[in-house]
Amino acid sequence: MGETTRFDGSGPPDDGSDSGSVDLLAHRLQRTARPQAEWAFVERGGELRALLEGVDGTEPAAVVVSGRPGVGRTRLAQEAIRILRARRHGTEWATCTRSTETIPLGALTHLVPVGAASSDPTAAWHAMAAALDARREQHGRVVVGIDDAHLLDDLSATLVHKLVLTRKASVLLTVRGGAQPPDVVAALWKDGLGTRVELPPWSRGEVDRLLTGVVHGTVASRTAEFLWRTSAGSVAHLRELVAAGHETGCLSEVGGVWRWDGDVEPTQRLLDVLQVDTGELSPDERAAAELLAVGGPLDLSDLVDLTSSEVVASLERRGTVTVERTRHGPTARLTEPLHEIGLRAQLPHATARGFQLRLAGTASARRWIEEDPVRAVELLLSTGDPTVPADVLVRAARQAGASADHRTAERLARVALERGAGTAASVVLAEALRWQGRPAEAESAAQRAEPVTVTEREQLTVTRTLNRFYGLGSVEEAYAASPETRQDLVSAVRGLLLFAAGRPREALDLTEGARSDPQTRLWTCAARTAALAVLGRTDEAIATAGQGWTALEESGATVESSTARAALTHGEVLALELSGRFGQAVRRAHELHQASLTRPAWAGDAVSALGVGSATLAAGRPAEAVRWLAEAAAGLADRDPIGLLPLCRAQLAQAHALVGDEVRARQVLEVPSPLPVAAFAPETQLAHAWTAALGNRPEEALTAALEAASSAARMGQPAVEARALHVVVRLGGTGAAAGRLQELAAFVAGPLVRTCAAHAGALADGHGDRLDEVATEFESMGAGALAADAAAQAAEAHAASGRRRRAATSAARAGTLARAAGGAHSPALQRVGVRPLTARERQVAALAADGLTNLGIAQELQLSVRTVETHLANAYAKLGISTRAALTVALVTADRGWVPQPREGARSVGRTTRSSWGPRTS
């Protein structure tokens, strides 16, 4: 019989909120938690509201929720029923199954009194109508929910259709997308009797938000991408993957970031779920599905030849197989990626090898040798073929390395060496080991190589040079290049090292007038982009990056192309930041990060995440930057192929300090960096400056910021020097900073340094109006935290000159800008009384002010109740209140700002007088 659930008080607890929250599912996955426990319900796109409006209008109505398996049809409908029950409506729920599909009234028996249950439609209808009338007299309104209504038996379907026509009750149905429901059920939306709501698969962004709530922390973007693609947007599959990852240890927290490591190891529960998903397949259908699981997507003609057209057509009709058009013609693949994993895991080895042998003889496999050597070689090796030529193995290994699949490159290069491939395989092996964070092994592999040709010597030199510098820290050995290599290429690679060593001018000089062949041009651009950026020639740097990307396309599978790609990523984002194009920097960083995720998992993921975090921090959004920089730091701690970990840690410490977290900022700074990368020393000094400022040690903060500027000046990095001097200004020191910034503005390209110089000059003169203008300039650039500091200093200048109303206006603006930046903290903001709520604190406070309970807020934001309580306590303290009732007024007052209250003992810093601040008094 059908599964029946009455929502009569045994459902989820009522938090008093009609709207509920449906942004997806959230389960607080702790290491000791049960991953299979039910996830809380959350909304993703307004579907819940659409359902409630559809069935809870002035008249009874019908809504049909449709979607493929796993997208949340049932969960959405159940949440709607729960909310309607909380509104005191009468509710009924029925679940249809394949077993009830052939039984008259199988799923609806509980709606028809036992004595009246009959196969006679008229009698059954009168009995059900009478039962619903009685419920309506008790509750006023009745809503009937029916799950998987495409499995209704004919009699039940007829009754449901009549129920909609007579408006005895509102009806909420779910149907599986692609299924063929009874005609009278399909008529509900076809004839306009009901509203149909389509649920698409979950998007990448929705899955990302869900996972953040599930683990209650940061999820590495590579892991989110992997889980989204593997689940194909199915929440059901996603949940099983998370549970399996937790159980097998594949999903774990490393350095504060949740990451998936390795392949999916199916648990028995996951295999059981997938078995139910695939349903009953005939032996021929299962064999065809297993063939695709072993071989991956195949030309349709090959699959038909190996099976039969009838079997393939049957699998396509069932939705198990999808046929797509490609440049080679129709290609067949398993529709669900997880089905491929499950089928492969249960396949006997002998059967799998039989499939591999059959695949090896297809036209597709012969074509792969030229077009996709990695796939061809993987297939041939899996059959135990000992005749795969060494040159084909090397080509495959080189292709894997160029696509950043360094694990596969290592494995194939080792097989190639076993079969006598020589130096070409050693070069690939050394590069693959270097990119996996194994520099000693990489050096050993390079030492065993015996290059014969100039090209082999050149490739080996490039890899050994990079490995010695970034991996082993052997600076002098890294600079020692073989005289038999092309000096243009070696000079370009050395130029990259010179930049890292803090010698950007030498890097430019060394790469001037290099050869124009694609490979040399690629390395020349990789070395020059970042060097030009820190020298203040940002427009040239951005143009050079564009040339580098073009050269990368033209170079193909060249040695260490992954290094050049990573260097271009860092250099281009840096140039955009230092030019003041913050919005463009953030967009480009996200583009490059997304491009990185289209490749196999590699160390470049962390490099591109650093780009996003760095650009976001430069744009004045430190809270958001923490998320990206934490991910980058966790990745670079494992593998740091171009020495960016010191920069990442410095910027992560800055971001922590700027959101008011001194403890974490100090923890990050305490980790030493053994690499010979001096170029990023100023950023580390700036991190010390912001941390000292947060700890109320102003002299120490100014000293550290000035040392950062001096360090950048000594290395010939004027754009970085300007950034450091501007931190001096933001911390309240002027002195020589104003004059030096004016000098730098004359030859550092872009509007940023000019505005920083204007900021310093206005602060030195104590000119409030000009400081307000500076804040406007920074705001127009998208630099929220910089604008907030300028506005706060404008408020101080206005107060010092007795312009209290202007001071209050500027202070209010500073608070608004700080909140928009995610709750930025700085001495200037603190001096004008701005203790900004963080973005999350403000979000929680606003919901509390709207009347939501702590539990309701927790469900809405996918947080624990304890976390909500902590955020509210922080908000109360910052707003100076102690009750929920005072929140609304306090939030409005916080938006309006503060009134300056001059006190005794106002002190001057530099040439500007600053007053103390207090809250508005009557």
C-alpha positions, -999 to 999 in steps of 0.1 A, spaced: 0 0 0 11 36 -4 32 53 22 10 78 42 22 107 63 -2 130 81 13 163 91 -6 165 124 21 176 148 47 149 141 64 169 114 93 194 118 91 219 146 73 251 138 95 282 141 66 305 136 77 315 101 53 311 72 80 316 46 103 288 58 137 287 41 143 266 10 177 276 -3 186 239 -1 196 214 24 220 219 53 235 193 75 261 202 101 286 176 90 311 172 119 336 145 120 316 127 146 282 134 130 262 109 110 264 120 73 233 101 65 212 121 90 184 142 74 196 175 60 176 207 69 156 222 41 166 255 24 153 273 -6 173 281 -38 151 301 -61 117 311 -48 100 278 -57 86 274 -22 69 308 -24 55 299 -58 40 267 -44 25 284 -14 10 312 -35 -4 285 -58 -22 263 -33 -30 289 -6 -48 316 -26 -83 328 -23 -96 296 -40 -84 260 -40 -60 253 -68 -35 228 -81 3 229 -85 24 203 -101 61 201 -92 82 184 -119 119 176 -122 144 149 -128 152 125 -99 172 140 -71 165 177 -76 143 180 -45 107 176 -57 96 156 -27 115 178 -1 101 210 -16 65 197 -15 69 184 20 82 217 32 52 235 17 28 211 34 46 217 67 42 254 64 5 251 55 0 229 85 16 256 106 -10 280 91 -36 257 106 -47 242 73 -59 206 71 -32 186 52 -30 152 38 0 134 22 3 103 1 33 87 -16 28 66 -48 51 37 -56 54 12 -84 37 -14 -62 6 9 -57 5 17 -94 -16 -14 -101 -38 -13 -71 -71 8 -73 -68 36 -47 -35 21 -37 -19 54 -27 -51 72 -16 -67 45 6 -64 66 37 -85 94 21 -114 71 15 -133 56 45 -126 18 47 -162 9 42 -165 30 11 -133 18 -6 -144 4 -39 -134 2 -75 -166 21 -84 -154 56 -92 -187 73 -81 -188 56 -47 -151 63 -41 -155 99 -50 -185 105 -27 -166 88 2 -134 109 -4 -154 141 -9 -173 135 24 -140 129 43 -125 161 29 -156 181 37 -153 170 73 -117 181 73 -126 214 58 -152 221 84 -126 215 110 -97 235 94 -113 258 69 -89 248 41 -76 214 30 -44 207 10 -37 173 -4 -1 165 -13 7 135 -36 43 125 -42 53 108 -75 18 113 -89 30 98 -123 26 65 -105 -11 70 -95 -34 41 -105 -62 51 -129 -89 53 -103 -69 75 -80 -58 97 -109 -95 102 -119 -104 111 -83 -75 136 -81 -86 152 -114 -122 155 -101 -109 170 -69 -92 198 -88 -123 204 -110 -146 206 -80 -122 226 -59 -129 205 -28 -93 210 -18 -60 224 -31 -38 197 -46 0 197 -47 15 170 -69 51 159 -77 59 141 -110 92 129 -123 104 148 -153 102 126 -185 78 101 -169 44 94 -185 17 101 -160 -19 91 -164 -37 112 -190 -60 129 -164 -29 139 -143 -11 153 -174 -43 172 -183 -40 193 -151 -12 214 -166 -19 208 -203 -55 221 -199 -46 249 -176 -62 234 -145 -31 238 -125 3 255 -124 34 235 -133 67 243 -115 99 230 -131 129 222 -108 161 222 -128 193 205 -116 212 224 -90 236 249 -104 272 252 -94 266 282 -72 237 265 -55 257 234 -47 285 256 -34 262 274 -10 247 241 1 280 225 8 291 255 28 261 249 50 265 211 51 301 212 65 295 244 83 328 258 69 347 266 37 347 241 9 376 242 -16 363 253 -49 378 223 -66 359 200 -42 327 219 -49 332 217 -86 340 179 -84 309 172 -63 287 193 -85 299 175 -117 298 141 -102 263 145 -88 252 162 -120 232 187 -99 212 160 -81 209 167 -44 202 130 -37 234 120 -53 253 149 -36 241 138 -2 253 103 -9 286 115 -21 292 136 10 282 107 32 305 83 13 334 109 14 330 113 51 329 76 58 359 68 36 380 98 46 381 112 11 363 144 24 381 160 52 391 193 67 427 205 60 439 239 72 403 250 78 392 241 43 372 210 34 387 191 5 381 159 -14 412 138 -20 414 109 -44 387 90 -64 353 82 -51 353 50 -30 317 38 -32 303 26 1 278 -2 2 251 23 9 261 44 -21 261 12 -43 226 3 -30 213 37 -38 227 36 -73 212 1 -78 178 15 -71 185 45 -94 194 23 -124 164 0 -119 161 -34 -134 182 -37 -166 182 -67 -189 216 -85 -192 222 -69 -226 213 -34 -212 236 -38 -182 264 -50 -204 261 -19 -226 260 4 -196 291 -13 -181 309 -9 -214 303 28 -212 314 28 -176 347 12 -185 354 31 -218 338 64 -212 319 83 -240 320 63 -272 311 70 -308 275 58 -312 285 36 -341 311 18 -320 286 13 -291 260 -1 -315 286 -24 -331 296 -37 -297 260 -41 -285 229 -36 -306 208 -7 -318 178 -20 -298 197 -21 -266 212 14 -270 177 28 -280 162 12 -249 188 27 -226 184 61 -242 146 59 -237 151 50 -200 174 80 -196 203 58 -186 223 68 -218 225 102 -234 235 107 -271 251 140 -280 264 156 -312 302 161 -313 326 170 -341 331 132 -347 293 126 -349 269 112 -324 285 102 -291 269 81 -263 276 84 -226 260 74 -193 237 102 -182 247 102 -146 284 103 -137 278 86 -105 262 56 -123 295 52 -141 314 51 -108 290 26 -93 289 2 -123 327 2 -125 331 -5 -88 309 -36 -91 324 -50 -123 344 -82 -120 380 -77 -132 377 -103 -159 346 -87 -173 362 -53 -172 393 -66 -191 370 -82 -217 354 -49 -223 388 -31 -226 400 -57 -251 369 -52 -272 372 -14 -270 409 -15 -281 398 -28 -315 373 0 -323 378 28 -347 375 52 -318 405 37 -301 426 39 -332 417 76 -336 426 83 -300 462 74 -306 466 106 -326 439 128 -311 439 118 -275 470 98 -267 464 97 -229 430 80 -234 444 56 -260 475 47 -238 454 43 -207 431 18 -225 460 -2 -241 479 -4 -208 447 -16 -190 446 -46 -214 482 -55 -205 494 -47 -240 533 -47 -239 537 -33 -274 527 3 -268 555 22 -285 577 44 -262 571 75 -283 534 71 -279 538 68 -242 559 100 -241 534 119 -262 507 108 -238 527 117 -207 535 151 -222 498 157 -230 489 148 -195 515 172 -181 504 200 -204 468 196 -192 481 198 -156 472 161 -149 506 156 -132 497 123 -115 489 107 -148 519 123 -164 541 108 -137 526 73 -142 529 73 -179 564 88 -179 576 59 -156 561 33 -179 578 51 -209 612 50 -190 607 13 -184 603 8 -221 634 28 -230 620 62 -237 651 81 -224 655 118 -216 621 130 -230 603 109 -205 627 120 -177 619 156 -184 581 149 -181 587 129 -150 608 156 -133 581 183 -141 553 161 -129 571 154 -96 579 191 -91 543 200 -95 532 174 -70 554 190 -44 582 164 -45 613 185 -55 640 161 -43 625 133 -64 622 157 -93 659 166 -90 668 129 -89 648 121 -120 665 150 -138 700 139 -128 694 104 -143 686 120 -177 712 119 -204 701 146 -229 713 142 -265 696 169 -285 696 206 -279 659 205 -273 663 178 -246 690 199 -229 668 230 -231 638 213 -216 658 197 -188 674 230 -180 641 248 -177 627 222 -152 658 219 -132 662 257 -129 626 261 -116 629 231 -93 662 242 -78 649 277 -71 613 271 -60 615 236 -48 650 232 -32 658 268 -25 692 265 -42 695 300 -57 730 298 -71 725 264 -87 692 276 -102 711 304 -120 737 281 -134 723 272 -168 739 250 -195 757 271 -221 745 246 -248 709 258 -244 692 287 -262 700 316 -240 669 335 -249 647 308 -233 670 303 -203 671 341 -198 633 343 -198 631 316 -172 658 333 -151 638 365 -155 610 349 -136 634 340 -108 648 375 -107 614 389 -102 608 364 -73 641 374 -58 630 411 -57 649 423 -87 623 433 -113 644 458 -132 670 431 -138 643 407 -149 632 433 -176 667 439 -188 675 402 -191 644 395 -212 646 426 -235 647 417 -272 641 380 -267 633 356 -296 598 357 -311 592 320 -313 561 310 -292 579 292 -264 605 319 -257 577 346 -261 556 327 -235 584 326 -209 594 362 -217 558 374 -211 555 353 -179 586 369 -165 579 405 -176 542 408 -166 547 408 -129 579 428 -132 562 455 -152 534 456 -127 555 462 -96 575 488 -116 543 508 -121 541 501 -158 507 485 -154 493 491 -188 523 475 -204 520 446 -179 483 440 -189 492 441 -226 521 417 -220 499 392 -202 476 392 -232 505 384 -255 516 356 -231 482 340 -232 483 340 -270 518 325 -269 506 298 -246 479 288 -271 505 287 -299 531 267 -278 510 236 -273 523 209 -250 556 226 -241 577 219 -211 566 236 -179 537 253 -196 518 250 -163 544 272 -147 541 299 -173 503 297 -170 505 302 -132 529 331 -136 507 348 -161 477 344 -138 495 360 -109 511 388 -130 479 399 -148 458 401 -116 486 419 -98 488 445 -127 451 451 -126 452 456 -88 481 480 -88 465 501 -116 434 506 -94 411 485 -117 397 466 -88 364 455 -104 382 442 -135 408 425 -113 381 406 -94 363 396 -126 395 385 -143 406 365 -113 373 346 -112 376 339 -149 411 325 -145 400 305 -115 371 290 -134 394 281 -163 417 264 -138 388 242 -126 382 229 -161 415 211 -159 424 181 -137 432 189 -100 465 207 -99 485 232 -79 472 260 -102 439 258 -84 456 274 -54 474 299 -75 441 311 -91 423 311 -57 451 333 -45 443 356 -75 407 359 -64 416 365 -28 442 391 -36 420 410 -59 391 409 -34 414 421 -7 427 449 -28 390 459 -36 385 464 1 364 433 9 386 415 35 359 392 49 353 377 14 391 376 8 396 354 39 376 326 23 397 326 -9 430 331 7 424 304 32 417 280 4 448 291 -15 470 288 16 458 253 23 466 243 -13 500 261 -16 511 245 17 510 212 -1 524 223 -35 539 257 -42 554 255 -77 562 292 -82 568 304 -46 535 322 -39 529 308 -4 546 337 14 525 362 -5 493 342 3 500 340 40 509 377 42 476 387 25 456 362 46 470 378 77 461 412 64 426 401 57 422 386 91 434 418 107 411 439 86 381 420 98 392 423 134 407 388 140 440 395 156 445 359 169 443 344 134 464 371 118 491 364 143 489 326 138 493 330 101 523 353 105 540 329 129 545 303 102 580 307 86 586 307 49 618 289 38 616 299 1 640 324 -14 612 347 -26 620 382 -14 596 400 -38 567 396 -13 585 408 18 566 442 18 533 424 19 545 405 50 555 438 67 521 452 58 505 422 75 525 430 107 514 466 104 476 458 103 480 433 130 498 458 153 471 484 145 444 460 155 462 453 187 463 491 195 500 494 190 501 524 166 538 532 167 546 496 159 521 496 131 535 527 115 570 514 118 561 481 100 542 500 72 572 523 67 596 493 66 573 478 39 576 509 18 614 510 23 617 474 14 597 479 -18 619 510 -26 651 490 -22 639 463 -45 627 489 -71 590 482 -68 575 517 -69 539 505 -73 542 483 -42 560 512 -24 530 534 -31 506 508 -17 527 505 15 529 543 19 492 545 15 488 521 44 510 546 64 484 572 55 455 550 64 471 544 98 473 581 104 509 589 96 517 616 70 552 631 72 573 622 42 546 599 29 527 627 12 557 640 -7 569 606 -18 534 596 -30 533 627 -51 566 617 -67 554 581 -73 522 594 -88 542 610 -116 554 577 -131 532 549 -117 504 544 -143 468 544 -134 446 566 -111 452 546 -79 485 562 -68 473 597 -78 443 592 -55 466 578 -27 487 609 -31 457 632 -29 446 613 2 480 619 19 480 656 10 444 662 22 452 643 55 484 663 60 465 695 55 435 684 77 412 692 48 379 674 54 362 683 21 392 670 1 392 638 22 355 634 13 364 637 -24 391 611 -20 366 588 -4 344 593 -34 373 585 -58 381 553 -39 344 543 -39 342 548 -77 372 525 -81 354 498 -61 378 501 -31 354 500 -2 378 498 27 400 525 13 370 548 9 358 540 44 391 551 59 392 583 39 356 591 50 365 584 87 395 607 84 373 633 68 350 631 98 379 637 121 391 667 101 356 682 100 353 677 138 387 693 144 376 724 125 343 726 144 320 714 116 300 689 136 273 683 111 297 676 83 317 653 107 285 633 115 277 629 78 312 617 70 312 593 99 279 579 88 293 574 54 324 557 68 302 533 87 281 525 56 312 519 35 327 497 62 296 476 64 295 473 26 330 460 27 319 432 49 327 448 83 362 463 77 382 473 109 408 500 110 421 526 135 404 555 116 371 537 118 375 529 154 384 565 163 351 578 149 332 552 168 325 528 139 325 493 152 309 479 122 288 449 122 302 421 100 280 411 71 269 380 89 262 399 122 241 424 103 222 397 84 214 379 117 204 411 134 181 422 106 163 388 107 160 391 144 146 426 141 120 412 116 108 388 143 124 355 134 134 332 163 170 320 167 159 287 153 142 304 123 174 324 116 195 293 119 173 275 93 172 306 70 210 311 70 221 274 73 238 281 107 237 264 141 215 280 168 247 286 189 263 305 160 232 327 157 234 334 194 270 344 191 264 368 162 235 384 180 256 389 212 283 406 191 257 428 174 242 438 208 276 447 221 285 468 190 251 485 189 250 492 226 217 474 233 206 444 254 172 434 240 158 422 208 131 449 209 158 476 205 173 461 173 152 480 148 160 514 161 196 505 168 201 493 132 186 525 118 208 546 141 239 527 131 231 535 95 227 572 103 261 574 120 275 591 150 279 626 163 314 638 173 320 644 210 353 662 215 370 651 247 400 662 266 433 648 256 428 648 218 462 641 203 478 648 170 494 623 147 516 638 120 500 671 111 464 662 117 445 667 149 420 639 158 392 640 183 378 611 203 343 600 195 312 589 213 276 579 205 249 604 199 234 619 231 201 637 235 
